[in-house]
Amino acid sequence: MYPRTVNEKFLWRKLFDHDPRFVILSDKLACKHWVSERTPDLSIAKVEWVGVSARSVPQSLRGTRGMVKANHGCGTNLFMEEGSYNEDAIADVVDPWLHYDHGLEHGEWAYSKIERKIFWEEEIRPASGLLTEVKFFTCGARIPRIVHIGGRFGEMRANAWELCEDGKLVLSDEIANVAPPDPDMQLPDTIELAISIARKLGAEFDHLRVDLLFDGFKWWLGELTVYNQAGYMYTASASDPESELSKAWNIQDSYFLRHMNHTGLMAVYASMLNKRLLSES
């Protein structure tokens, strides 16, 4: 297998590149400590409680605002409103999360290695204006694509940006697939700080999606994603081997090829792939 496009590289990562750090990055609890060691100035939502059942949430948290989440997958977030708490209804939603194996269902190896837990996290609330999210698609220190999302809890809109080599940000010809574009939505004034944070977190990997939240005043950790949208990007350039997006992701920097301690047929494959990549670099 010789992956050339972004989407081929996601599939290749699922099959071959089992970097043990991916387990930490994919664990919504473990990644907090990993991130804080590298970017201590980035705000990180406080964890109020960790358990294995929604029914064991402490009485002190019930009826308060917050987020109940599972640590081992995506789409497992439940907003808790102030002043009400229905244990049965919440358990019906939350407890089945622990039985869902994202790794098995989507071939996302790292998720299958996470010890599954439920946790209560403080809500990140906007200090000014509305909470927005910025997704940075990093390839080492390069950031070939940025997606800025507004209106997460209402009418969503999203703009896609490209970060040029001279540091200039320009709107991408490939719109974001998560929501319609909004020409009036501006990037936060402190986007350069967020770019430096994303670069620092992504620098250790051949590819990593770094999601940050902006509350109008400061930047918060959203999540780190090893397998974008279960291992796919819904843009034409992600399926084009000649696109700048596909070329930016250099799998020579992957754990699989940087730790050449394979044996048998896997060693033969790794050697052949590395030689092919070297000959074309």
JOUR-V172967 format. One record per run of one state. SS is the DSSP state (~ for helix, > for strand, _ for the rest). FROM is the first residue (numbers start at 1). LEN is the number of residues. If there is no record, write none. Layout:
SS&FROM&LEN + SS&FROM&LEN
This chain:
_&1&5 + ~&6&10 + _&16&5 + ~&21&6 + _&27&3 + ~&30&9 + _&39&4 + >&43&1 + _&44&3 + >&47&5 + _&52&2 + ~&54&3 + _&57&9 + >&66&5 + _&71&6 + >&77&4 + _&81&6 + ~&87&13 + _&100&2 + ~&102&5 + _&107&2 + ~&109&4 + _&113&5 + >&118&4 + _&122&10 + >&132&8 + _&140&2 + >&142&9 + _&151&6 + >&157&7 + _&164&5 + >&169&3 + _&172&19 + ~&191&12 + _&203&5 + >&208&7 + _&215&4 + >&219&7 + _&226&2 + ~&228&3 + _&231&5 + ~&236&4 + _&240&4 + ~&244&5 + _&249&2 + ~&251&3 + _&254&1 + ~&255&4 + _&259&5 + ~&264&17 + _&281&1
